[in-house]
Amino acid sequence: MSDRSRGDAEPVTDRVHENSWSANLEEPRHAADRSLVLAHAVDAVEHTAPGYHVNLVTHGAHGHPEGYLYPHLEATYGDAVDYEYVERCGCGGHVTRVHVE
Protein backbone atom coordinates (compact mmCIF):
# COMPACT_ATOMS: atom_id res chain seq x y z
CA MET A 1 0.00 0.00 0.00
CA SER A 2 1.23 3.44 -0.76
CA ASP A 3 0.89 6.62 1.22
CA ARG A 4 -0.35 9.18 -1.27
CA SER A 5 -0.97 11.84 1.34
CA ARG A 6 0.35 15.25 0.48
CA GLY A 7 2.86 17.19 2.52
CA ASP A 8 1.91 17.61 6.13
CA ALA A 9 -1.76 16.70 5.64
CA GLU A 10 -2.74 14.04 8.16
CA PRO A 11 -3.76 10.81 6.40
CA VAL A 12 -7.42 9.83 6.33
CA THR A 13 -6.62 6.52 8.07
CA ASP A 14 -3.66 4.70 9.55
CA ARG A 15 -4.88 1.12 9.39
CA VAL A 16 -6.55 -1.39 7.10
CA HIS A 17 -10.26 -1.57 7.81
CA GLU A 18 -11.63 -5.12 7.83
CA ASN A 19 -15.17 -3.75 7.86
CA SER A 20 -17.14 -1.18 5.95
CA TRP A 21 -16.35 2.39 6.98
CA SER A 22 -16.53 6.05 5.97
CA ALA A 23 -13.69 8.40 5.07
CA ASN A 24 -14.26 12.09 5.80
CA LEU A 25 -12.95 14.01 2.79
CA GLU A 26 -14.97 17.15 3.43
CA GLU A 27 -12.79 19.05 5.86
CA PRO A 28 -11.68 22.61 4.99
CA ARG A 29 -8.30 21.31 3.79
CA HIS A 30 -10.15 19.07 1.31
CA ALA A 31 -12.35 21.94 0.13
CA ALA A 32 -9.22 23.91 -0.70
CA ASP A 33 -7.36 21.12 -2.52
CA ARG A 34 -9.04 18.69 -4.93
CA SER A 35 -5.79 16.79 -5.43
CA LEU A 36 -5.76 16.08 -1.68
CA VAL A 37 -9.29 14.68 -1.98
CA LEU A 38 -8.13 12.35 -4.75
CA ALA A 39 -5.01 11.28 -2.85
CA HIS A 40 -6.98 10.59 0.33
CA ALA A 41 -9.66 8.73 -1.65
CA VAL A 42 -6.97 6.38 -2.97
CA ASP A 43 -5.54 5.98 0.54
CA ALA A 44 -9.01 5.11 1.85
CA VAL A 45 -9.62 2.51 -0.85
CA GLU A 46 -6.19 0.99 -0.31
CA HIS A 47 -6.90 0.77 3.42
CA THR A 48 -10.14 -1.15 2.90
CA ALA A 49 -9.90 -4.94 3.00
CA PRO A 50 -11.32 -6.94 0.08
CA GLY A 51 -14.99 -7.74 0.46
CA TYR A 52 -15.81 -4.46 2.21
CA HIS A 53 -16.64 -0.92 1.15
CA VAL A 54 -15.62 2.58 2.08
CA ASN A 55 -17.95 5.55 1.86
CA LEU A 56 -16.01 8.49 0.47
CA VAL A 57 -17.67 11.64 1.80
CA THR A 58 -16.45 14.48 -0.40
CA HIS A 59 -16.78 18.22 0.03
CA GLY A 60 -19.55 19.96 -1.88
CA ALA A 61 -17.10 22.64 -3.07
CA HIS A 62 -15.90 20.25 -5.78
CA GLY A 63 -19.36 19.43 -7.11
CA HIS A 64 -20.72 16.00 -7.97
CA PRO A 65 -18.00 13.31 -7.79
CA GLU A 66 -18.80 12.02 -11.29
CA GLY A 67 -16.84 14.96 -12.67
CA TYR A 68 -13.53 14.28 -10.92
CA LEU A 69 -13.60 11.31 -8.51
CA TYR A 70 -15.10 8.64 -10.76
CA PRO A 71 -12.57 9.15 -13.58
CA HIS A 72 -9.77 9.00 -11.00
CA LEU A 73 -11.10 5.73 -9.54
CA GLU A 74 -11.41 4.28 -13.06
CA ALA A 75 -7.87 5.28 -13.98
CA THR A 76 -6.41 4.02 -10.70
CA TYR A 77 -8.32 0.76 -10.21
CA GLY A 78 -10.13 -0.23 -13.39
CA ASP A 79 -12.30 -3.24 -12.56
CA ALA A 80 -10.72 -3.87 -9.14
CA VAL A 81 -13.38 -1.72 -7.45
CA ASP A 82 -17.03 -0.90 -8.01
CA TYR A 83 -18.48 2.42 -6.95
CA GLU A 84 -21.91 3.98 -6.70
CA TYR A 85 -23.35 7.33 -5.78
CA VAL A 86 -25.24 7.10 -2.49
CA GLU A 87 -26.57 10.56 -1.71
CA ARG A 88 -25.94 14.22 -1.16
CA CYS A 89 -25.39 15.05 2.50
CA GLY A 90 -27.40 17.69 4.30
CA CYS A 91 -24.18 19.70 4.59
CA GLY A 92 -23.76 19.79 0.81
CA GLY A 93 -21.17 17.03 0.45
CA HIS A 94 -21.52 13.82 -1.55
CA VAL A 95 -21.25 10.16 -0.57
CA THR A 96 -19.73 7.64 -2.99
CA ARG A 97 -19.57 3.98 -1.90
CA VAL A 98 -16.52 2.09 -3.18
CA HIS A 99 -16.65 -1.71 -2.98
CA VAL A 100 -13.23 -3.36 -2.88
CA GLU A 101 -13.09 -6.71 -4.66
C-alpha positions in Angstrom: 0.0 0.0 0.0 1.2 3.4 -0.8 0.9 6.6 1.2 -0.4 9.2 -1.3 -1.0 11.8 1.3 0.4 15.3 0.5 2.9 17.2 2.5 1.9 17.6 6.1 -1.8 16.7 5.6 -2.7 14.0 8.2 -3.8 10.8 6.4 -7.4 9.8 6.3 -6.6 6.5 8.1 -3.7 4.7 9.6 -4.9 1.1 9.4 -6.5 -1.4 7.1 -10.3 -1.6 7.8 -11.6 -5.1 7.8 -15.2 -3.7 7.9 -17.1 -1.2 6.0 -16.4 2.4 7.0 -16.5 6.0 6.0 -13.7 8.4 5.1 -14.3 12.1 5.8 -12.9 14.0 2.8 -15.0 17.2 3.4 -12.8 19.1 5.9 -11.7 22.6 5.0 -8.3 21.3 3.8 -10.1 19.1 1.3 -12.3 21.9 0.1 -9.2 23.9 -0.7 -7.4 21.1 -2.5 -9.0 18.7 -4.9 -5.8 16.8 -5.4 -5.8 16.1 -1.7 -9.3 14.7 -2.0 -8.1 12.3 -4.8 -5.0 11.3 -2.8 -7.0 10.6 0.3 -9.7 8.7 -1.6 -7.0 6.4 -3.0 -5.5 6.0 0.5 -9.0 5.1 1.9 -9.6 2.5 -0.9 -6.2 1.0 -0.3 -6.9 0.8 3.4 -10.1 -1.2 2.9 -9.9 -4.9 3.0 -11.3 -6.9 0.1 -15.0 -7.7 0.5 -15.8 -4.5 2.2 -16.6 -0.9 1.2 -15.6 2.6 2.1 -18.0 5.6 1.9 -16.0 8.5 0.5 -17.7 11.6 1.8 -16.4 14.5 -0.4 -16.8 18.2 0.0 -19.5 20.0 -1.9 -17.1 22.6 -3.1 -15.9 20.2 -5.8 -19.4 19.4 -7.1 -20.7 16.0 -8.0 -18.0 13.3 -7.8 -18.8 12.0 -11.3 -16.8 15.0 -12.7 -13.5 14.3 -10.9 -13.6 11.3 -8.5 -15.1 8.6 -10.8 -12.6 9.1 -13.6 -9.8 9.0 -11.0 -11.1 5.7 -9.5 -11.4 4.3 -13.1 -7.9 5.3 -14.0 -6.4 4.0 -10.7 -8.3 0.8 -10.2 -10.1 -0.2 -13.4 -12.3 -3.2 -12.6 -10.7 -3.9 -9.1 -13.4 -1.7 -7.5 -17.0 -0.9 -8.0 -18.5 2.4 -7.0 -21.9 4.0 -6.7 -23.4 7.3 -5.8 -25.2 7.1 -2.5 -26.6 10.6 -1.7 -25.9 14.2 -1.2 -25.4 15.0 2.5 -27.4 17.7 4.3 -24.2 19.7 4.6 -23.8 19.8 0.8 -21.2 17.0 0.5 -21.5 13.8 -1.5 -21.2 10.2 -0.6 -19.7 7.6 -3.0 -19.6 4.0 -1.9 -16.5 2.1 -3.2 -16.7 -1.7 -3.0 -13.2 -3.4 -2.9 -13.1 -6.7 -4.7 
